[in-house]
């Protein structure tokens, strides 16, 4: 799914019209596909036979009203009761209205202080309400006439014991589709059926809280249009992520699915390594190795018997600078490595990172011993350190920022997973500047640094150095809990270890993580009680649903 601004969508439609896909045909396609989504909803909600279902459409004067009229005509033809309530739209000489009437539909008009009683009566009996009053070009504040009608509808719906299912056409009326601002009269939707692409404002607060279940339908073939192809921003979806998952053949072995090394933990943050390691395994990695301060091993080993371990030198429970030499001896089979969860910010750990990342560094690796050679008879062999694909998270990012030219020292592309505070440390921008336009900030620094960025938070943004971005269409307080970032980092490194490219691994990991947060909240019964471990446990459910998508593909 593409993510567009209002001006980008307008340019796409203009080019399509000039190329022969006329505005009228785009409206026909949009209305037909909207009607199809309504039918799917009736089936999902186990509604009655078609001739017993009543669909009421609020039809405004613009193109959204036209889409709604086309949908109503299609629904009437299928046998549903379809009525258009015209809101500031003239009924004379409108072929769309004429067609609805020909198909057996009905119409009535409502304006400010006129016809509201009739509309209230229809709202009490309809099963589905189509909100097609205002479209993506609406500007706030709303004009008084439109605002009064929307306000009455919203108030009436709130009073009903069994309100109709509200379906917004392209966007809920009263939403600014660029900024996400919302008019107070906006009717909250259960489902928003948006046309061709997701508008940016729909994935911004407070608009997101009005959108409900977001679905995208086509308006015609846009793939040949330059204005369409130039859009590099996408919205992650289950279909997209399912297609990215590594194939799991029957004759596979653990080596098939890679080895993820998780370098994590300190005496104050023992659980971070465990959460990340378990998540890497849950993602499907064949082998997970935890590289931790040696003093943590007794506390952790029994909780993840499937893991192997690298016990690192430490200073009072934090990774020591000399640990680079020890880690280097165990990287020959690593296919991806996560660095940073639970590190702490001690100087000795920063020195460990700097030594690990020095492009021209030579570390001392002890040769394999045969028999019972005495210690004095063995020699350390200098070797060039070759790092596997990297994921950097948490305190690892803050320590990274203290290393000169850090971006140039990382193998490209490394995946960086900062939350806004960590992004502020990396960029010297304020959190407010970052949050003001998360998409632009992530895109800018991904290109500048040459690495993939996962800017965490509500509507997590993934940005690649080549300009591609993906937005995760989820904002939930279920993930506002310590340790959930460790789960995300573990997911990403596990997918990367299985051979996925950096951008794709980051996109898939972030989407699975967000869905696991939603699933955990549903399982627990509320978002406040969700722990990072609950999110971890929900990964298997989300992956099961993704593999089900693959099984049902033609």
ABEGO torsion letter per residue (X at the ends): XBBBBAAAAAAAAAAAAAAGBBAAAAAAAAAAAAAAAAAAAAAAAGBBBAAABBBBBBBBABAAAAAAAAAAAAAAAAGBBBBBBBBGBBABGBAAAAAAAAAGBBBBBBBBGBGAAAAAAAAAABABBBBAABBAABBOBBBAAAAAAAAAAAAAAAABABBBBBBBBGBBBGBBAAAGBBBAABBBBABBBBBGBBBAAAABOAAAAAAEBBBBBBAEBAAABAAAAABABBBBBAAAAAAABBBBBAABBAAAAEBBBBBBEBAABAAAAAAAAAAAAAAGBABBBBBBBAAAAAAAAAABAABBBBBBBBBGGBBBAAAAAAAAAAAAABABBBBGBGAEABAAAAAAAAAAABAABBBBBBBBBBEBBBAAABBBBBBBBBBBBBBBBEAAAAAAAABBGAAAABBOBBBBBBBAAAAAAAAGBBAAAAAABAAAAAAAAAAAAGBBBBBBEBGBBBBBAAGBBBBBBBBBAAABBBGAAAAAAAAAAAAAAAGBBAAAAAAAAAAAAAAAAAAAAAAAGBAAABBAAAAAAAAAAAAAAAAAAAAABX
